[in-house]
Every structure is written in C-alpha cells, then in structure tokens.
Amino acid sequence: MAKDVLGAVVTLAIIGAFLLQVTVGLASRCRAGPSPRAGPAACSGPAAFAHHVQGAVTMGVAACAALAAIAFIWYMFWGYKANGQASGTRKAVSR
C-alpha cells in the first residue's frame, strides 16, 4: 500500500510539473513587453485561460510535490516496517 501511494503521488507531481511548464509557456504571451504582439489581442483564447489559472496550477503542483516528499519520508521510515522488510535478515535458501 505504501509503495502504491508513493508512486501515485510522485506520478501526479511529475505530470503537474509538465502541466505547469505548458501553462507558463502559454501564459507568457500575455506579458506586457516591447513586442508588437503584446497587448489585449495577444492575450486571448488558451493564452488568456493559462494566464488566469497559472497561480492555481502552481499551487497544485507545489502541493503534489510536498505530498510526494511527505509520502517518501513516511515510506522510508515506516513503510518498510509495515511490510516486515526491516525486521531482520531472512534465512538463506540452501540447495
């Protein structure tokens, strides 16, 4: 169970990091700058949506990354003990 939770949370954090990169790339079109394309017309459609949700996506990715770190620490300290993996050495199988 511990490995499954850890794997799911790390997977969500990695997918979130890719989503954050896409969001930042789209939202960069809405920044004001010397470009002739910068302005109200340049910030419409997916770029405008990305600009508005950029903060929420950033917070979601940060939460997933923090949850992944907590799950990793929990698994390293208590996950092995729950599975009986850290209870000592096993008997060697002889032929």
C-alpha positions in Angstrom: 0.0 0.0 0.0 2.8 2.4 0.9 4.6 1.9 -2.4 1.3 2.5 -4.3 0.6 5.8 -2.6 4.2 6.9 -3.1 4.1 6.0 -6.8 0.8 7.7 -7.4 1.8 10.9 -5.7 5.1 11.1 -7.5 3.4 10.5 -10.8 0.9 13.3 -10.1 3.8 15.6 -9.2 5.7 14.8 -12.5 2.5 15.3 -14.6 1.9 18.5 -12.7 5.4 19.8 -13.5 4.8 19.2 -17.2 1.4 20.9 -17.0 3.0 23.8 -15.2 5.5 24.2 -18.0 2.8 24.3 -20.6 0.8 26.8 -18.6 3.8 29.1 -18.2 4.6 28.8 -21.9 1.1 29.8 -22.9 0.7 32.5 -20.2 4.0 34.1 -21.4 2.1 35.5 -24.4 0.0 37.7 -22.0 3.0 39.5 -20.5 3.5 43.2 -21.3 6.6 43.9 -23.3 8.2 45.6 -26.2 6.8 43.0 -28.6 4.2 44.4 -31.1 2.1 41.3 -30.3 1.9 42.1 -26.6 -1.3 43.6 -25.6 -5.0 42.8 -25.4 -5.2 41.0 -28.7 -2.3 38.7 -27.9 -3.9 37.6 -24.7 -7.0 35.7 -25.8 -8.1 32.0 -26.0 -5.8 29.4 -24.4 -3.2 32.0 -23.5 -5.7 34.1 -21.5 -7.0 30.9 -19.8 -3.4 29.9 -18.9 -2.7 33.4 -17.6 -5.7 33.2 -15.3 -5.1 29.7 -14.0 -1.3 29.9 -13.6 -1.4 30.6 -9.9 -3.8 27.7 -9.2 -1.7 25.3 -11.3 1.5 26.4 -9.5 -0.2 25.9 -6.1 -1.4 22.4 -7.2 2.0 21.3 -8.3 3.6 22.6 -5.1 1.0 20.7 -3.1 1.7 17.5 -5.0 5.4 17.9 -4.7 5.1 18.4 -0.9 2.8 15.4 -0.6 5.3 13.4 -2.6 8.1 14.4 -0.2 5.9 13.6 2.8 5.0 10.2 1.3 8.6 9.4 0.6 9.7 10.2 4.1 6.8 8.2 5.5 7.7 5.3 3.3 11.4 5.4 4.2 10.7 5.5 8.0 7.5 3.5 8.5 6.7 1.8 5.1 9.4 -0.8 5.4 8.4 -1.7 9.0 4.8 -2.2 8.0 5.8 -4.7 5.3 8.2 -6.5 7.6 11.1 -5.7 5.3 13.2 -4.2 8.0 12.6 -6.8 10.7 16.0 -8.5 10.1 17.7 -10.8 7.7 16.0 -13.7 6.0 17.3 -17.2 6.1 19.4 -18.1 3.1 17.9 -20.8 0.9 20.3 -23.8 0.7 20.3 -26.3 -2.1 
